[in-house]
Amino acid sequence: ANVIAGTNFSVTGAGAITVGSADVASYRYTLIGHTLRLNFFLTTTSVGAGASVLLLPLPPGFKAAKSAQVPFTYDDNGTLGTGIAQIQADGTSLRLFTATAANWTASANATQVTGQIDVEIQ
């Protein structure tokens, strides 16, 4: 397992996500053959108004060979839910959607996401 340091998190739509080093409880991956297993647990992150999808990058140099989708859990400014984490073929970022695919709630230190996904890589 390797820690992904200095990762740049982002969003689609307006707004931004701020992830401080203390907000990263876990952001690790394991490589088994052509399968990359990404474990993520981000706590007390801040999200700006209008963020529709949170983007979590794969480790540098990796690209998805095929699309994948799994559930993940979140706390969106006090609203708990199970959303969808997906990556598209040729993608380099995991896309996190809320259960309703609505925008993430603007919050300061009140967004948490946690999950695991296996990605077949090129």
Secondary structure, DSSP 8 states (H G I E B T S, - for coil): -EE--S---EEEESS-EE--GGGEEEEEEEEETTEEEEEEEEEEEEE-TTEEEEEEE--TT--BSS-EEEEEEEEETTEEEEEEEEE-TT--EEEEE-TT------EEEEEEEEEEEEEEB-
